[in-house]
Amino acid sequence: MDDFTNYKEIIARCRAEAAKRVVGQTGVIDGILTALIAGGHVLLEGVPGLAKTLAVKTFADITGLGFKRIQFTPDLLPADLTGTLIYEQSTGQFTVRKGPVFTNLVLADEINRAPAKVQSALLEAMAEKHVTIGSETYPLPEPFFVLATQNPIEQEGTYNLPEAELDRFLLKLMVPYPQAEEELAIVKTGGEPDKTAVNAVFTAEHIRQGRALLDAIRCDDKIVEYIVSIVTVTRPLQDEKKAAHARPLRSGEKRGGEDILKYIAFGASPRASIALHRCAKVRALFEGRSFVLPEDVKNAAPAVLRHRLVLSYEAAADNVTADSLIAKILSVLPVP
């Protein structure tokens, strides 16, 4: 048995353990697994009661990593997140009291309820993997992941996440309602699935092993060009939007390309190309393959891109979503 087949079985065991608590939601489970291996952060969006918090807690138990939950509120302060300096009267000196962000897996619950100062402090932790307290900078534990949740239907007392912070999330996962048969299984558990024991089957060593295997997965140059073309199509310049009809269409703009230009105000950055490339490799790893297929790219694209597209007013007026635009881009671009 080669390393890739063996790792596929490790992933299968992890999925099985997660399924003991989280009924259905296979896309969410795979998305969190993808982020753990790829070394990125995850934004989970869904209405209350869909097991977003439960899924994160379950992965903390499955991995055995350090875990802290931070409930974000409008009155939260940066020091509540990162820590602060405490004056010791007995010694006449200041000592550092580290905050809950100093752990491996941070659950940022209802992240969009925190004000700008807290978001800025979290952005430093997510982007740089360190925190500044006073005049000193302290590295965060390795591995370090932020899994944030937000409620899309309740807007009172919430703050829109800045684009710079959204771009730091590797994936944005949409948590859907369960199917009828899944909800039957949920009801039969008595509403207390978190009491179900799970085993630590996906340790930090497994995460390091997966990252090492990613480096060995081949991605043909044609597929890399395909990844870049998907991302670059999302970047319409203002002049191009005004004169799209006056020039030859770029790759990906034919058969409705002007609609794509009309609905996107700002596209994805090169960080999206890097994330899509890495997530496609992770999906190949999940399948036990040592090479990337175009289907891996298509599978990863929605979660990688949906939070990185800034839609125009026309999109809001026409009820066009980021997911529908991504699907259209994938449908018109030629597959290598």
N, C-alpha and C positions, 0 to 999 in steps of 0.2 A: 504494500500500500504506500503510495507516494505521499508527500507532505500535503499536497492540495486536497486529495481525497480524505486524508485524515482530518484536515481542518474543516472540511465540509461536515464531517460527523460531529465535530465539536460544536459547530454552529447549530446543527440539528438538535443536539442535547440542550443547548441554551434556549432555543425556541420552545422545546418541550417543557422546560422548567418554567419559563415565563407563562406558558399557556395554563399552568396549574392555577394561576391567580387571574391573569388577564384573558378573558374569553374573547376570541376573535382578535381584531385589531392587528392582523399580521403585518400590515404595512407599517404601523407604528413600531412594532417590535423589530422588524428588519431595519427601519430607519435609525433607531437608537443603536442597534448593533453596528450599523454602517458607520455612524459617527464615532463610536468607541474605537473602532479599528482605524478609521481615517484620521483620528485625532482632532475632531471638530466639535462644535457645540450645536445644540438642537433647540429649535423653537417649536413648541407644540401648541396648536390652536384648535379649540373646539368648545362647544357649549358645556356648561357644568354637568357633572355626573357621568362623563364618558371615560373615566379611569385614567386620566392623564397623570395625576399625581401618583396613583397606584402603580402605573407602569414604571415610573421613575424609581419609586421605592423598591419595586420588585427587582429592577436591574442592580440596585445597590446591594441587595441581598444575594443575587446570583453571582456578582463579581467579588463580593467581599471587600470592596473598596470603602474608604472613609466616606461618610455621607452626612450632609447637613441640609436642612430645609430652611429657607428664608422666605417668610411671608411678606411680600412687598405691599406697602401701604403708602398713602400720600404723605404721611408724617415721618417716613423712614429717613434716616440720616446716613451719609457715607460712612461714618464711623461705626454704625450698626452693622455694616456689611464688611468693611475691611479691618476694623479695629482702631484703637486709639492709644494715646500716651496717657499713662496713669501716674500721678505724682505720689511717691511714697514718702510720707512725712517722716518716717523713722530714719530714712537714709538721706532725705533731701534730694533725691534724684527721680527722674522720670523712667518708668519701665513700660515696655510695649505689651499691650493686651491685644492679641490677635483676634480678628473677627471670624465669623462662621465661614468666610470664603476660603479659609485655609484648610481645605480638605480635598479629596479626590473628585467627588461628585457632588455638585451643588444643584439643589432644586430651587430655582427662582420662581416661586409660585405667584401667579398673577403679576408678571413682570411689568406690564404696562400701567400699573398703579403707582409706580415710583416716579418721583420728580427728576429733573434733569441732572442735579448733582449726584444722585445715586446712580443714575444710568451712566454717568461719566466715570464714576469709580468702578462700576462693573465692566465697562468697556476696557479700561486699562488691564484688569485681570484677564479678560477674555483674549485680548489682543497680544499682550506682552507676557502673560503668565507670571506676572509679579505685581506687587502692591506697594505703594508708597505710603508710609506712616511717618508723619513728621518730616524729617530730613533724610530718612533711611528708606531704602528699597529692599523688600523681602521677597524672595522667590516663592512661588506656590508649589505645592506637592506635585509630583509627577507619578501617574497621569493626572490631568486636571480637565474636568468637563463641566460645562454649564448646560443644564437641561431646564429650559424656561417654559412656563405655560402662560397662555393668555386667553381671555374670554372675548370672542368677537362680537357678542350681542349687547354687552353692557358697556356703555361709553361714559356714564357719569363717574367722575372722579378718576378718570384714566388719562394717560399721556401717550401720544403716538411715539413709538420707538424711533429714534433718529436713524437715518439711512446708514450712517457709519456703523452703528451698532448692529443693525439688521444684516449688514454685509459680513459681519464677523460670525454670524451663525452659518455653519456649514449647510444645514438643512432646515427647511420649515415643513413640518409634518402636519397635515390636516387630519384631525381625529373625527371619523364619521360616526353616525349612529349605528348601533349594532343591528344585524339582521334579526328577524323574528326568532329563529331557532337559537341564535346566540343569546338573545335576551331571555329566552326561556331558561337556558342554562345559568344565566346570571341570577335570575330570581330564585332558582332552586338552591343556590349557594347560601341563601339567607341574607345577602347583602353584606357579608363580612369576608370577602375573599382574602383580605390581608392577613387573616389568621392561618391561612394555608401555608405550611412550611415549604420552603424551596431550598435546594442545595446550591452551594457555591461551585458552579461548573465552568465559569468563565472568568478566570482570575487575571490579575495584571500580567502574569507571565504569558497567558494566552493572547492578551492584547499585543504584547511585544512580539510574539511569534507571528501574529497576523500582519503586523506592520512590516516585518522582515519579508514575509511572503509577497506582500504588495510590490516590493522592489524587484521581485523576480517575475512578475506578471508582464507579458509582452503586450504592447499596444502599438499596432501598426501606424505608420505615419499617416496613412489615409484616414484612419479613425481619429487621430489627433487633429487633422485638418477638419474633419467633420465636427468635432467638438468645438473648435475655434469658430467655425462658420455659424454654428447654432448661436453662440454667444454674440458674435459681431452683428448678426442680423437684428439683434435687439437694441442696437445703438443708432437710432435715427438722429441725424443732426437737424437743427432747425431749418437750415437752408434746404436740406434734402426733402424735408417734409413739405415745404412750399413748392418745390420744383420736381417732385418725384415723377410727375407725368412728362417732364421735359427732357429726361435723360434715359438711357437704357437701364433696365432694371438690374439690380445686383442679384447675385445668387441668393435664392430664398425669397425674393420679392415678387417673382412671377406668380400668376394666378392668385391675386389678392395681396400682393406685397404692400401695396399702398395702404391697405387697411391696417397692416401691422405697423407701418410708419405713423399712421394717424393716431393709433391708440397708445403708443408708448412715448412718454415724455423723456425719460432717461433710461438707458439700458444697463445691462450688467457689466461689471468691471472684469479685468483679467483674473481677479480672484475667483470669479465664477467659473472660468475656463479651467483653472487649477483644481477647483473643487469637483467639477464634473468629470475631469480626467481621473481623479483619485477615487471618486465614488463608483465610477464604471469599473475600475479595477477591483473594488471591494465586492461588487456584485459578481464579477467573474470568480472571485475567491469563494463566495458563497455557493457557487455552482460547481466548485471543484476543478475549475479550469485555470490554465496558466497563460491564457490569452484573452483579450477583450474582444467582444463582438459589438456590432452597432446596436443590437438590442439592449445591451448593458447601458449604453449611453442614453437611449430613449427611456429606459426604465428610471434612470437617475435624474433626468433633466427636470421634471416638474418640481421635485423637492429642492433641487439646487437653485432653480431660477425664480420661483414664484415670489419670493420675498425680496428679490433684487431688481425687479422691474418697477419703475415708477410710472404709473398709468396716467394718461392725460384726462382732461375734462370730458373729451368725447367718449372715452371708455366708460366713465361713470354714467354719462347720459344714456349710452346704449347698453348698459348693463353687461359690459364685456369684462371678463375676469382675466387675471394673469394666466391661469391654467388653460383657458380657451386659446389665448394667444400662443402659449407654448405648444399646445397641440397643433395649432395651425402651422407654426414654424416647422415642427417635426414632419408634418405632412407634405410640405412643399419642398423641403431641402432634399436633394438626391442623397440616397444612402450608399456609402461605399461598398 
